[in-house]
Amino acid sequence: MVKDIEVFTLHRYYIWANKMRTDFDDILKRNLQKTIPNGQFEIESNLYMSYWYAALYVVIEGWQELGLKDDKIDTLLDSPNISILRRYRNGVFHFQSDYYDERFLGFIRDGIKCVEWIRNLNLEFGRYFLSWFEQKNATKTSGNIAQTTDS
């Protein structure tokens, strides 16, 4: 049985990953509006995208370790992108002497399919956590109501 604190802890990792995603999206918007120089865009966008992808893989690891279940998330996790993303995360957090290391290129090579997949996975994790917190809050609230009506 998964403890509430374990799900709450996994949520922290999701928040960190999602913050990297929102910063990445902000950089993309600023680039479209041409408010940042091109060289700076490439550095910042790669930084936030890479840290988002790597951090989201940590959420996947936690999800699997805790044995959590959700049809939409589990369907997305039944993808060859998982092993490609794991290698990408390893490339981000372990020095690679080759600038164009295969760990980076493998995930980027599939282009739009991988981008859609990772955005959908991020969205579904967000949906799951919101639902989980709403359920916990409803249980807590109904417990308080039961206590006050029993008194």
TORMARDREN-511861 format. One line per field, with one value per residue: residue in three letters; chain; x negated, y negated, z of N, C-alpha, C in turn. Coordinates in pm, whole numbers, plus 50000, padded with zeros to 5 digits. Layout:
BEGIN
type	(ALA / ...)
mol	(A / ...)
n_u	(X / ...)
n_v	(Y / ...)
n_w	(Z / ...)
ca_u	(X / ...)
ca_v	(Y / ...)
ca_w	(Z / ...)
c_u	(X / ...)
c_v	(Y / ...)
c_w	(Z / ...)
REM end
This chain:
BEGIN
type	(MET / VAL / LYS / ASP / ILE / GLU / VAL / PHE / THR / LEU / HIS / ARG / TYR / TYR / ILE / TRP / ALA / ASN / LYS / MET / ARG / THR / ASP / PHE / ASP / ASP / ILE / LEU / LYS / ARG / ASN / LEU / GLN / LYS / THR / ILE / PRO / ASN / GLY / GLN / PHE / GLU / ILE / GLU / SER / ASN / LEU / TYR / MET / SER / TYR / TRP / TYR / ALA / ALA / LEU / TYR / VAL / VAL / ILE / GLU / GLY / TRP / GLN / GLU / LEU / GLY / LEU / LYS / ASP / ASP / LYS / ILE / ASP / THR / LEU / LEU / ASP / SER / PRO / ASN / ILE / SER / ILE / LEU / ARG / ARG / TYR / ARG / ASN / GLY / VAL / PHE / HIS / PHE / GLN / SER / ASP / TYR / TYR / ASP / GLU / ARG / PHE / LEU / GLY / PHE / ILE / ARG / ASP / GLY / ILE / LYS / CYS / VAL / GLU / TRP / ILE / ARG / ASN / LEU / ASN / LEU / GLU / PHE / GLY / ARG / TYR / PHE / LEU / SER / TRP / PHE / GLU / GLN / LYS / ASN / ALA / THR / LYS / THR / SER / GLY / ASN / ILE / ALA / GLN / THR / THR / ASP / SER)
mol	(A / A / A / A / A / A / A / A / A / A / A / A / A / A / A / A / A / A / A / A / A / A / A / A / A / A / A / A / A / A / A / A / A / A / A / A / A / A / A / A / A / A / A / A / A / A / A / A / A / A / A / A / A / A / A / A / A / A / A / A / A / A / A / A / A / A / A / A / A / A / A / A / A / A / A / A / A / A / A / A / A / A / A / A / A / A / A / A / A / A / A / A / A / A / A / A / A / A / A / A / A / A / A / A / A / A / A / A / A / A / A / A / A / A / A / A / A / A / A / A / A / A / A / A / A / A / A / A / A / A / A / A / A / A / A / A / A / A / A / A / A / A / A / A / A / A / A / A / A / A / A)
n_u	(49916 / 49939 / 49815 / 49956 / 49767 / 49564 / 49670 / 49714 / 49449 / 49349 / 49495 / 49362 / 49130 / 49252 / 49348 / 49106 / 49012 / 49218 / 49193 / 48957 / 49058 / 49250 / 49082 / 48928 / 49131 / 49191 / 48953 / 48961 / 49184 / 49087 / 48884 / 49029 / 49147 / 48930 / 48774 / 48544 / 48194 / 48069 / 47854 / 47861 / 48116 / 48087 / 47912 / 48053 / 48303 / 48230 / 48117 / 48340 / 48524 / 48380 / 48337 / 48601 / 48691 / 48516 / 48584 / 48850 / 48820 / 48735 / 48972 / 49114 / 48962 / 49015 / 49294 / 49311 / 49162 / 49321 / 49540 / 49773 / 50091 / 50261 / 50473 / 50435 / 50176 / 50026 / 50060 / 49917 / 49668 / 49608 / 49423 / 49163 / 49025 / 48958 / 48713 / 48544 / 48572 / 48466 / 48197 / 48144 / 48178 / 47961 / 47753 / 47781 / 47719 / 47475 / 47150 / 47075 / 46838 / 46863 / 47015 / 47239 / 47358 / 47504 / 47698 / 47834 / 47917 / 48076 / 48331 / 48419 / 48417 / 48654 / 48830 / 49133 / 49312 / 49201 / 49197 / 49472 / 49546 / 49400 / 49502 / 49773 / 49748 / 49647 / 49866 / 50063 / 49956 / 49980 / 50262 / 50325 / 50208 / 50348 / 50608 / 50565 / 50500 / 50739 / 50916 / 50810 / 50850 / 51130 / 51197 / 51090 / 51241 / 51504 / 51474 / 51440 / 51691 / 51852 / 51763 / 51851 / 52129 / 52183 / 52142)
n_v	(50119 / 49787 / 49508 / 49196 / 48990 / 49068 / 49034 / 48763 / 48679 / 48763 / 48588 / 48350 / 48383 / 48381 / 48116 / 47977 / 48066 / 47971 / 47697 / 47648 / 47703 / 47494 / 47272 / 47330 / 47314 / 47041 / 46930 / 47019 / 46871 / 46608 / 46614 / 46645 / 46398 / 46254 / 46139 / 46216 / 46266 / 46475 / 46664 / 46673 / 46775 / 47038 / 47155 / 47120 / 47240 / 47504 / 47573 / 47554 / 47729 / 47969 / 48009 / 48023 / 48256 / 48447 / 48427 / 48503 / 48769 / 48865 / 48848 / 49046 / 49270 / 49268 / 49305 / 49565 / 49706 / 49671 / 49806 / 49695 / 49648 / 49559 / 49534 / 49365 / 49256 / 49490 / 49603 / 49419 / 49463 / 49706 / 49720 / 49699 / 49469 / 49431 / 49565 / 49424 / 49167 / 49212 / 49254 / 49000 / 48845 / 48949 / 48853 / 48580 / 48551 / 48672 / 48620 / 48583 / 48622 / 48587 / 48349 / 48389 / 48622 / 48947 / 48993 / 48757 / 48701 / 48920 / 48892 / 48649 / 48692 / 48822 / 48619 / 48447 / 48647 / 48742 / 48506 / 48447 / 48675 / 48643 / 48401 / 48471 / 48671 / 48520 / 48350 / 48540 / 48643 / 48412 / 48388 / 48623 / 48575 / 48344 / 48448 / 48645 / 48487 / 48340 / 48548 / 48634 / 48402 / 48383 / 48614 / 48553 / 48324 / 48432 / 48604 / 48425 / 48304 / 48519 / 48559 / 48324 / 48343 / 48565 / 48490)
n_w	(50000 / 49909 / 50076 / 50178 / 50216 / 50047 / 49790 / 49804 / 49826 / 49576 / 49423 / 49473 / 49315 / 49068 / 49063 / 49051 / 48800 / 48636 / 48671 / 48532 / 48279 / 48247 / 48251 / 48025 / 47827 / 47850 / 47755 / 47491 / 47402 / 47435 / 47246 / 47009 / 47006 / 46961 / 47165 / 47287 / 47233 / 46965 / 47019 / 47298 / 47328 / 47229 / 47418 / 47665 / 47607 / 47552 / 47797 / 47983 / 47862 / 47867 / 48144 / 48228 / 48089 / 48203 / 48475 / 48464 / 48404 / 48650 / 48791 / 48659 / 48737 / 49014 / 49010 / 48905 / 49099 / 49326 / 49244 / 49143 / 48980 / 48685 / 48418 / 48186 / 48225 / 48254 / 48001 / 47845 / 47955 / 47859 / 47640 / 47395 / 47428 / 47692 / 47761 / 47595 / 47699 / 47955 / 47892 / 47790 / 48022 / 48167 / 48008 / 48054 / 48327 / 48365 / 48274 / 47932 / 47690 / 47419 / 47231 / 47069 / 47168 / 47156 / 47349 / 47375 / 47114 / 47045 / 47164 / 47066 / 46794 / 46708 / 46704 / 46666 / 46756 / 46996 / 47142 / 47163 / 47311 / 47554 / 47648 / 47678 / 47872 / 48087 / 48128 / 48202 / 48440 / 48594 / 48596 / 48736 / 48992 / 49074 / 49090 / 49285 / 49512 / 49535 / 49596 / 49842 / 49991 / 49982 / 50123 / 50371 / 50433 / 50435 / 50646 / 50857 / 50853 / 50921 / 51181 / 51306 / 51279 / 51423 / 51681)
ca_u	(50000 / 49862 / 49846 / 49983 / 49645 / 49485 / 49730 / 49685 / 49307 / 49337 / 49551 / 49255 / 49048 / 49332 / 49347 / 48975 / 49009 / 49314 / 49136 / 48866 / 49143 / 49309 / 48973 / 48898 / 49238 / 49172 / 48841 / 49012 / 49269 / 49001 / 48813 / 49126 / 49168 / 48797 / 48728 / 48414 / 48100 / 48071 / 47758 / 47914 / 48231 / 48041 / 47856 / 48158 / 48406 / 48171 / 48103 / 48469 / 48581 / 48303 / 48365 / 48740 / 48695 / 48446 / 48663 / 48972 / 48784 / 48733 / 49113 / 49146 / 48899 / 49092 / 49424 / 49291 / 49117 / 49435 / 49643 / 49897 / 50164 / 50354 / 50482 / 50375 / 50031 / 49967 / 50055 / 49805 / 49543 / 49587 / 49369 / 49017 / 48967 / 48909 / 48569 / 48475 / 48572 / 48371 / 48063 / 48133 / 48154 / 47823 / 47668 / 47792 / 47660 / 47343 / 47072 / 47051 / 46734 / 46908 / 47125 / 47354 / 47369 / 47626 / 47799 / 47913 / 47973 / 48175 / 48464 / 48454 / 48429 / 48793 / 48898 / 49265 / 49375 / 49148 / 49242 / 49613 / 49551 / 49352 / 49600 / 49892 / 49713 / 49640 / 50005 / 50134 / 49907 / 50045 / 50402 / 50328 / 50181 / 50462 / 50717 / 50528 / 50514 / 50882 / 50974 / 50764 / 50916 / 51271 / 51203 / 51063 / 51356 / 51620 / 51444 / 51468 / 51836 / 51906 / 51732 / 51934 / 52270 / 52194 / 52123)
ca_v	(50000 / 49662 / 49411 / 49061 / 48910 / 49107 / 48966 / 48621 / 48662 / 48772 / 48463 / 48249 / 48402 / 48335 / 47969 / 47934 / 48090 / 47883 / 47562 / 47643 / 47695 / 47361 / 47182 / 47363 / 47256 / 46895 / 46900 / 47037 / 46755 / 46490 / 46628 / 46615 / 46253 / 46198 / 46054 / 46263 / 46293 / 46614 / 46747 / 46691 / 46864 / 47176 / 47200 / 47128 / 47338 / 47637 / 47594 / 47582 / 47850 / 48084 / 48030 / 48069 / 48396 / 48529 / 48427 / 48582 / 48910 / 48897 / 48871 / 49179 / 49368 / 49271 / 49365 / 49709 / 49758 / 49674 / 49894 / 49620 / 49690 / 49468 / 49586 / 49274 / 49249 / 49622 / 49619 / 49338 / 49523 / 49827 / 49659 / 49708 / 49339 / 49438 / 49596 / 49312 / 49058 / 49249 / 49225 / 48854 / 48800 / 48984 / 48759 / 48448 / 48546 / 48734 / 48553 / 48650 / 48544 / 48562 / 48252 / 48449 / 48758 / 49019 / 48982 / 48638 / 48708 / 49026 / 48843 / 48537 / 48741 / 48855 / 48492 / 48410 / 48757 / 48742 / 48382 / 48471 / 48776 / 48592 / 48301 / 48543 / 48736 / 48414 / 48309 / 48647 / 48643 / 48298 / 48425 / 48724 / 48515 / 48258 / 48537 / 48708 / 48388 / 48312 / 48663 / 48628 / 48288 / 48419 / 48712 / 48479 / 48238 / 48512 / 48654 / 48315 / 48286 / 48633 / 48538 / 48217 / 48384 / 48669 / 48430)
ca_w	(50000 / 49898 / 50181 / 50128 / 50215 / 49930 / 49675 / 49827 / 49794 / 49430 / 49371 / 49478 / 49196 / 48955 / 49067 / 49000 / 48655 / 48570 / 48673 / 48418 / 48159 / 48232 / 48213 / 47885 / 47744 / 47851 / 47666 / 47355 / 47370 / 47419 / 47120 / 46902 / 47007 / 46931 / 47276 / 47337 / 47124 / 46918 / 47093 / 47434 / 47316 / 47214 / 47546 / 47766 / 47571 / 47569 / 47941 / 48048 / 47804 / 47916 / 48287 / 48236 / 48047 / 48303 / 48598 / 48442 / 48414 / 48792 / 48827 / 48606 / 48827 / 49139 / 48977 / 48893 / 49227 / 49418 / 49190 / 49121 / 48860 / 48620 / 48281 / 48087 / 48248 / 48226 / 47855 / 47797 / 48001 / 47779 / 47519 / 47384 / 47466 / 47829 / 47764 / 47529 / 47797 / 48060 / 47838 / 47782 / 48159 / 48200 / 47936 / 48119 / 48460 / 48366 / 48170 / 47804 / 47622 / 47283 / 47234 / 47000 / 47220 / 47117 / 47455 / 47345 / 46979 / 47037 / 47200 / 46979 / 46657 / 46675 / 46685 / 46714 / 46829 / 47133 / 47207 / 47199 / 47415 / 47683 / 47693 / 47725 / 47998 / 48187 / 48152 / 48273 / 48578 / 48659 / 48619 / 48841 / 49123 / 49110 / 49129 / 49411 / 49618 / 49549 / 49665 / 49982 / 50052 / 49998 / 50231 / 50494 / 50457 / 50473 / 50780 / 50950 / 50857 / 50996 / 51322 / 51360 / 51283 / 51526 / 51814)
c_u	(49911 / 49909 / 49868 / 49856 / 49558 / 49539 / 49702 / 49540 / 49285 / 49391 / 49446 / 49167 / 49123 / 49332 / 49216 / 48967 / 49100 / 49266 / 49036 / 48944 / 49199 / 49202 / 48933 / 49003 / 49228 / 49060 / 48885 / 49097 / 49186 / 48925 / 48906 / 49152 / 49038 / 48748 / 48600 / 48323 / 48095 / 47977 / 47806 / 48033 / 48187 / 47989 / 47968 / 48262 / 48354 / 48157 / 48237 / 48536 / 48512 / 48332 / 48509 / 48748 / 48633 / 48527 / 48791 / 48940 / 48777 / 48876 / 49156 / 49087 / 48977 / 49227 / 49412 / 49250 / 49233 / 49547 / 49777 / 49960 / 50259 / 50355 / 50411 / 50223 / 49966 / 49960 / 49938 / 49670 / 49511 / 49537 / 49218 / 48948 / 48910 / 48759 / 48488 / 48464 / 48475 / 48228 / 48040 / 48102 / 48011 / 47725 / 47668 / 47711 / 47528 / 47266 / 47052 / 46951 / 46771 / 47030 / 47253 / 47370 / 47504 / 47735 / 47890 / 47987 / 48085 / 48315 / 48510 / 48482 / 48574 / 48883 / 49035 / 49334 / 49329 / 49193 / 49388 / 49623 / 49511 / 49447 / 49727 / 49865 / 49709 / 49781 / 50081 / 50084 / 49971 / 50191 / 50413 / 50310 / 50294 / 50579 / 50689 / 50546 / 50661 / 50951 / 50935 / 50834 / 51064 / 51288 / 51185 / 51184 / 51477 / 51598 / 51473 / 51617 / 51899 / 51881 / 51824 / 52081 / 52290 / 52191 / 52252)
c_v	(49875 / 49565 / 49274 / 48979 / 48943 / 49040 / 48816 / 48590 / 48668 / 48645 / 48352 / 48261 / 48357 / 48181 / 47916 / 47950 / 47991 / 47738 / 47545 / 47633 / 47555 / 47259 / 47204 / 47300 / 47104 / 46853 / 46915 / 46918 / 46630 / 46496 / 46597 / 46465 / 46178 / 46103 / 46105 / 46293 / 46443 / 46704 / 46775 / 46785 / 47010 / 47232 / 47221 / 47235 / 47480 / 47670 / 47635 / 47706 / 47973 / 48112 / 48073 / 48217 / 48486 / 48538 / 48507 / 48731 / 48953 / 48924 / 49010 / 49287 / 49381 / 49337 / 49517 / 49772 / 49770 / 49766 / 49825 / 49662 / 49579 / 49507 / 49496 / 49268 / 49381 / 49650 / 49541 / 49399 / 49654 / 49785 / 49681 / 49576 / 49341 / 49465 / 49485 / 49194 / 49088 / 49219 / 49074 / 48797 / 48829 / 48890 / 48622 / 48445 / 48620 / 48676 / 48641 / 48565 / 48511 / 48469 / 48309 / 48595 / 48819 / 49011 / 48861 / 48652 / 48811 / 48977 / 48733 / 48584 / 48769 / 48732 / 48481 / 48521 / 48760 / 48618 / 48397 / 48567 / 48717 / 48484 / 48368 / 48611 / 48634 / 48369 / 48413 / 48661 / 48528 / 48327 / 48523 / 48659 / 48421 / 48341 / 48602 / 48612 / 48351 / 48424 / 48661 / 48515 / 48318 / 48518 / 48643 / 48393 / 48319 / 48574 / 48550 / 48293 / 48397 / 48612 / 48432 / 48258 / 48492 / 48610 / 48387)
c_w	(50000 / 50007 / 50117 / 50117 / 50094 / 49803 / 49685 / 49790 / 49643 / 49365 / 49371 / 49354 / 49070 / 48949 / 49013 / 48849 / 48583 / 48569 / 48558 / 48287 / 48141 / 48194 / 48068 / 47793 / 47739 / 47757 / 47520 / 47313 / 47347 / 47288 / 47003 / 46892 / 46980 / 47041 / 47340 / 47218 / 47091 / 46997 / 47235 / 47432 / 47311 / 47346 / 47648 / 47732 / 47590 / 47717 / 48003 / 47991 / 47862 / 48063 / 48309 / 48202 / 48153 / 48433 / 48581 / 48446 / 48561 / 48842 / 48779 / 48697 / 48957 / 49120 / 48975 / 49025 / 49327 / 49369 / 49171 / 48989 / 48814 / 48473 / 48179 / 48101 / 48211 / 48077 / 47797 / 47837 / 47931 / 47641 / 47514 / 47420 / 47608 / 47833 / 47696 / 47625 / 47911 / 48015 / 47829 / 47921 / 48200 / 48131 / 48000 / 48247 / 48475 / 48246 / 48048 / 47727 / 47478 / 47288 / 47173 / 47040 / 47183 / 47224 / 47432 / 47211 / 46968 / 47066 / 47106 / 46836 / 46616 / 46669 / 46748 / 46791 / 46974 / 47209 / 47250 / 47316 / 47550 / 47737 / 47746 / 47859 / 48111 / 48227 / 48234 / 48417 / 48655 / 48692 / 48735 / 48979 / 49166 / 49160 / 49265 / 49528 / 49641 / 49627 / 49813 / 50056 / 50077 / 50112 / 50365 / 50532 / 50502 / 50610 / 50885 / 50964 / 50938 / 51146 / 51381 / 51368 / 51388 / 51666 / 51877)
REM end
